[in-house]
Amino acid sequence: MTTRARRPQRRNQVLSREQIIDTAVEMLDAGGESTLTIRALTERLSTGSGAIYYHVGTRDDLLDMATETVIGTALATRPAGAAATPGGEIRVVALALFDAIAAHRWLATRLTLQIIRNPVGPVTVGIFERIGGQMGALGVPRVSWFDAASMLVHYILGAVSQNARLEGDTSATDPDGDRDEFFDAASTAWQGLDPEAHPFMHAIAGQMREHDDREQFLTGIAVILDGLTHLR
């Protein structure tokens, strides 16, 4: 008597688009983009590939949806209190994006791709609307709104990307390396430079070892906002 091969167990409950996206985010957080494959996702959800394609489309579509979901949650953050200043609103958005990328280290690459490839998508429009919407209240001339908002967005994305897991060739980097060890080693190396040839590097070596990434990020925002208020 022959025995039939046992088929993979399938989930009984109805699979939703939200469940797929949430699971994809969990997988991305755990291991980066390389771990998110349709096959791995179907095994994780005990479903077939057809269900994945039906709900979210291709893997690239799913990556876009995961990015939109995480950024959408970050952009939903609102300032505490009803009388937030324009600068305060921008700082809230900037910190929300900073914290989102710190928590989801795969996000920086996907966020940049979204802004480049989909200028009318919810990610690009959401970020520019929240930040650019404050330009008038800051006193920035209307003719300079695009330049001013773009400068802020470029600074935010560039700064927060330093906290991201690098995708692609990472042979010369250790994305899981210890932050304090890295800055201690770099600071020590800077202090070993010739002080006459590199006086500035010597002056900031200790500051680099002790600096706080979040506070440094906010300092950059403050400098840019101060400059914007003087645009005429």
C-alpha positions as CSV (number, residue, x, y, z in Angstrom):
1,M,0.0,0.0,0.0
2,T,1.5,3.3,-1.1
3,T,1.6,6.4,1.1
4,R,0.9,9.8,-0.3
5,A,3.5,12.5,0.2
6,R,2.4,14.9,2.9
7,R,1.7,18.4,1.5
8,P,3.0,21.5,3.3
9,Q,0.5,22.7,5.9
10,R,-1.6,25.7,4.8
11,R,-3.0,28.3,7.1
12,N,-6.8,28.1,7.7
13,Q,-7.3,31.8,8.3
14,V,-7.7,34.3,5.5
15,L,-4.4,35.9,4.5
16,S,-4.5,39.7,4.2
17,R,-2.3,42.3,2.5
18,E,-1.5,43.8,5.9
19,Q,-0.3,40.5,7.3
20,I,2.0,40.0,4.3
21,I,3.5,43.5,4.6
22,D,3.9,43.2,8.4
23,T,5.7,39.9,8.0
24,A,7.9,41.3,5.3
25,V,8.9,44.2,7.6
26,E,9.8,41.7,10.3
27,M,11.9,39.7,7.9
28,L,13.6,42.8,6.6
29,D,14.3,44.0,10.2
30,A,15.8,40.6,11.1
31,G,18.1,40.1,8.1
32,G,17.9,42.9,5.5
33,E,16.7,42.7,1.9
34,S,18.6,39.5,1.1
35,T,16.4,37.5,3.4
36,L,13.1,38.7,1.9
37,T,12.3,36.3,-0.9
38,I,8.9,35.1,-2.0
39,R,9.8,31.5,-1.1
40,A,10.9,32.5,2.4
41,L,7.8,34.6,2.8
42,T,5.5,31.8,1.7
43,E,7.1,29.4,4.2
44,R,6.8,32.0,7.0
45,L,3.1,32.5,6.3
46,S,2.3,28.9,5.4
47,T,0.8,29.9,2.1
48,G,1.5,29.6,-1.6
49,S,3.3,32.1,-3.9
50,G,0.0,32.8,-5.7
51,A,-1.5,34.3,-2.6
52,I,1.5,36.6,-2.2
53,Y,1.4,37.8,-5.8
54,Y,-2.4,38.2,-5.6
55,H,-2.2,40.5,-2.6
56,V,1.0,42.5,-3.1
57,G,2.4,41.7,-6.6
58,T,6.1,41.2,-7.1
59,R,8.9,41.3,-4.5
60,D,9.8,44.9,-5.6
61,D,6.2,45.9,-5.1
62,L,6.3,44.4,-1.7
63,L,9.4,46.3,-0.8
64,D,7.8,49.5,-1.9
65,M,4.7,48.7,0.2
66,A,6.9,47.9,3.2
67,T,8.6,51.2,2.8
68,E,5.4,53.1,2.4
69,T,4.0,51.4,5.5
70,V,6.9,52.3,7.8
71,I,7.3,55.8,6.4
72,G,3.5,56.4,6.6
73,T,3.6,55.5,10.3
74,A,6.6,57.8,10.9
75,L,4.9,60.7,9.1
76,A,1.7,60.2,11.2
77,T,3.7,61.5,14.2
78,R,2.4,64.9,15.3
79,P,3.9,67.6,17.5
80,A,2.8,67.5,21.1
81,G,0.5,70.4,21.8
82,A,-1.7,72.5,19.5
83,A,0.6,75.5,19.0
84,A,3.6,73.8,17.4
85,T,6.0,76.1,15.7
86,P,7.1,75.6,12.0
87,G,10.5,74.7,13.2
88,G,9.1,72.3,15.7
89,E,7.0,70.6,13.1
90,I,10.1,70.1,10.9
91,R,12.1,68.7,13.9
92,V,9.3,66.3,14.7
93,V,9.2,64.9,11.1
94,A,13.0,64.8,10.9
95,L,13.3,62.9,14.2
96,A,10.5,60.5,13.2
97,L,12.4,59.7,10.0
98,F,15.7,59.4,11.9
99,D,14.1,57.0,14.4
100,A,12.4,55.0,11.7
101,I,15.6,54.3,9.9
102,A,17.4,53.6,13.2
103,A,14.8,51.0,13.9
104,H,14.6,49.6,10.3
105,R,18.1,49.6,9.0
106,W,17.1,48.4,5.5
107,L,14.9,51.5,5.1
108,A,17.4,54.1,3.9
109,T,18.1,52.4,0.6
110,R,14.4,51.8,-0.2
111,L,13.5,55.3,0.9
112,T,16.0,56.9,-1.5
113,L,14.8,54.7,-4.3
114,Q,11.2,55.6,-3.7
115,I,12.0,59.3,-3.9
116,I,14.0,58.9,-7.0
117,R,11.6,56.5,-8.8
118,N,8.2,57.6,-7.7
119,P,8.0,61.4,-7.2
120,V,4.2,61.3,-6.9
121,G,4.1,58.3,-4.5
122,P,2.9,58.6,-0.9
123,V,6.5,58.5,0.5
124,T,7.9,61.4,-1.6
125,V,4.7,63.5,-1.4
126,G,4.2,62.8,2.3
127,I,7.8,63.9,3.2
128,F,7.8,67.0,1.0
129,E,4.3,68.1,2.1
130,R,5.1,67.8,5.8
131,I,8.4,69.6,5.5
132,G,7.7,72.0,2.6
133,G,4.4,73.0,4.1
134,Q,6.3,74.9,6.8
135,M,8.3,77.1,4.4
136,G,5.8,79.9,4.2
137,A,5.4,80.0,8.0
138,L,9.2,80.2,8.3
139,G,9.2,83.3,6.1
140,V,11.0,81.6,3.2
141,P,10.1,83.4,-0.1
142,R,7.8,81.4,-2.3
143,V,10.3,81.4,-5.1
144,S,12.7,79.5,-2.8
145,W,10.3,77.0,-1.4
146,F,11.5,74.1,-3.6
147,D,15.2,74.7,-3.0
148,A,14.7,75.2,0.8
149,A,12.5,72.1,1.2
150,S,14.8,70.0,-1.0
151,M,17.9,71.0,1.1
152,L,16.2,69.9,4.3
153,V,15.0,66.6,2.8
154,H,18.5,65.9,1.3
155,Y,20.1,66.7,4.7
156,I,17.7,64.4,6.6
157,L,18.1,61.5,4.2
158,G,21.9,61.9,4.0
159,A,22.3,62.1,7.8
160,V,19.9,59.2,8.7
161,S,21.4,57.0,6.0
162,Q,24.6,56.9,8.1
163,N,22.6,54.7,10.6
164,A,21.4,52.3,7.9
165,R,22.6,48.9,6.9
166,L,24.5,49.2,3.6
167,E,23.1,47.2,0.7
168,G,25.3,45.8,-2.0
169,D,29.1,45.5,-1.6
170,T,29.8,45.7,2.2
171,S,33.1,43.9,2.0
172,A,34.9,46.8,3.6
173,T,32.3,47.5,6.3
174,D,30.8,45.7,9.3
175,P,27.1,46.8,9.5
176,D,26.8,45.0,12.8
177,G,29.9,46.4,14.3
178,D,29.9,48.1,17.7
179,R,29.4,51.9,17.3
180,D,31.4,52.9,20.4
181,E,34.3,50.7,19.4
182,F,34.3,52.2,15.9
183,F,34.4,55.8,17.2
184,D,37.0,55.0,19.9
185,A,39.3,53.5,17.2
186,A,38.7,56.4,14.8
187,S,39.3,59.0,17.6
188,T,42.5,57.3,18.6
189,A,43.6,57.3,15.0
190,W,42.9,61.0,14.6
191,Q,44.8,61.8,17.7
192,G,47.8,59.9,16.2
193,L,48.0,62.3,13.3
194,D,50.6,65.0,13.2
195,P,49.0,67.9,15.2
196,E,50.8,70.6,13.2
197,A,49.6,69.2,9.9
198,H,46.1,68.3,11.2
199,P,45.2,70.7,14.0
200,F,41.4,70.5,13.3
201,M,41.4,66.7,13.4
202,H,43.1,66.9,16.8
203,A,40.7,69.4,18.1
204,I,37.6,67.3,17.3
205,A,38.9,63.8,18.1
206,G,37.5,63.8,21.6
207,Q,34.2,65.3,20.4
208,M,33.7,62.5,17.9
209,R,34.2,59.9,20.6
210,E,31.6,61.5,22.9
211,H,29.0,62.8,20.4
212,D,25.4,61.7,20.3
213,D,24.0,60.9,16.8
214,R,20.5,62.2,17.5
215,E,21.7,65.5,19.0
216,Q,24.2,66.0,16.1
217,F,21.3,65.4,13.7
218,L,19.2,68.0,15.5
219,T,22.0,70.5,15.4
220,G,22.2,70.2,11.6
221,I,18.4,70.8,11.4
222,A,18.8,73.9,13.7
223,V,21.6,75.3,11.5
224,I,19.6,74.9,8.3
225,L,16.4,76.3,9.8
226,D,18.4,79.4,11.1
227,G,19.7,79.9,7.6
228,L,16.3,79.6,6.0
229,T,14.9,82.3,8.1
230,H,17.4,84.7,6.6
231,L,16.5,83.9,3.0
232,R,15.1,87.0,1.2
